[in-house]
Amino acid sequence: MGRELTPRELHDLLAVHALDAVDGDERDQLEEWLERTPDALEELSALRETAALLAHVDTEAPPEVWTRIEESLAEEPPPLAVPMHRRRLTMRVTAGLAAASAAAATLTAVVLSDEMSRQEDRLESVTRSVRTRGMEQVAIAAMADPRARTLHLESTSGATATVVTMTDGEGYLMAVHLPRLERGTTYQLWAVTGDPDQPAMVSAGVLGRDVEIAAFRAPGDARGFMITTEDAPGSNSPHGAHVLEGSFT
Amino acid sequence: MSQDLRVASDVQLVVAIGRFHQAALAEVYRRHAGASFGLALRILRTRPLAEDVVQEVFLRLWNDPEKFDPVRGSLRAYLLAQTHGRSVDLVRAESARRTREQREARRRPEVSYDLEREIEQLSLAEHVRAALADLAEPERDAIELAYFGGHSYREVAVLLDQPEGTVKSRIRAGLARLRDSLVASGATADAGPWAES
């Protein structure tokens, strides 16, 4: 272990670190300092943007590398290669959205597999990560997309939410005044699809206890959405109270 | 490749990757793998190793998409930083270093020429080349040896026969000048030119 660097000395190393040219003990000290110095981390990011400009020497990427990547994905745990919509939980109900809660008891239960759980873990992880890092901007940008569909969900309690869906099924939820739930419960988003006389309720995501903004994926033909409260970690069908709902006109 | 993915932002693609959307990863590869490969090849100088690095970088994005932070920079900068870091790790492996330094000694006079030749057909690259050319030679040498050579700043100091503090200052000043120059020329902005494809 070398001598301890001062904050000034560490700061002076930022540009060098952006080029990965700091090593050994200095690098360790620098990375530790960066973890507790957000301003410095931000400055390092800007410097790395500049470093990336240096790398602007585009070469045609070898197609065989992509082939290897694809093969690696196939060799990874199976769920990585399976499109999400194939694993989505689909249940038939016998009434429309307004009657969905009553009909929920008749829904066919689908057991969440381990693979599904792992997918949900990953989805939640990415959603949480991006949510705190600019999801709002992404969602707002999506709203401005002429191909996007926007739906306002309403409740009698004063809470509201806006759902934006893209043609490929990507969607964003922005909620206002949705109260934080108690431990052991979670909000869950449901998409309403299929025949209006016999709609299918599809879980579009477990949202957690405290929802402001979230990304989700839902069938492109969703006619409406609703949010329910469910027992954690989520439900196969909408058993809990309806909090928000709305339909595309 | 769906048209939707072609027009999706990089951040949207990462969200889609988080949802196991392989086509989104393919689109990210289409956009950025060329730069990643070009950088790795430049540092490592061997195609098989460069290919391995590109593969590793994109698989890492697939496995840990949440590690990309859109607030901290563009996806391209993130991928290139990953590429650079991994390439430098490899090049600093002791056996590889010894071989490489021998090659470096023979090839060093060609570095500037190679850089110019490789990027001359790209409009942004033209700006980068001009900005690099505008740097004072000591700054440019320090940056190129560190970034493309994979050397630590202490090694750069030895190679250039300069004090370590001087090398640090030159890299810092050179990067700042480079950025200012590229912003002034309109080649980049705060968010970087690749935030949206």
Interface residues (C-beta under 8 A of the other chain):
Chain A: D12 L13 L14 A15 V16 A18 L19 D20 A21 V22 D23 L41 E42 S45 A46 L47 R48 E49 T50 A51 A52 L53 L54 A55 H56 V57 D58 T59 E60 A61 P62 E64 V65 W66 R68 I69 E70 S72 L73 E76 P79 L80 A81 V82 P83 M84 Q119 R122 L123 S125 V126 T127 R128 S129 V130 R133 G134 V138 A141 A142 R147 M166 T167 D168 E170 A215 R217
Chain B: S2 D4 L5 S9 V11 Q12 V14 V15 A16 I17 G18 R19 F20 H21 Q22 L25 A26 Y29 A33 G34 A35 S36 F37 G38 L39 L41 R42 R47 E51 V54 Q55 F58 L59 W62 N63 P65 E66 D69 P70 V71 R72 G73 S74 R76 A77 L80 A81 T83 H84 G85 V88 R92 L115 E118 I119 L122 L124 A125 V128 L132 I143 A146 Y147 F148 G150 H151 S152 Y153 R154 V156 V167 K168 S169 I171 R172 L175 A176 L178 R179 L182 A187 T188 G192
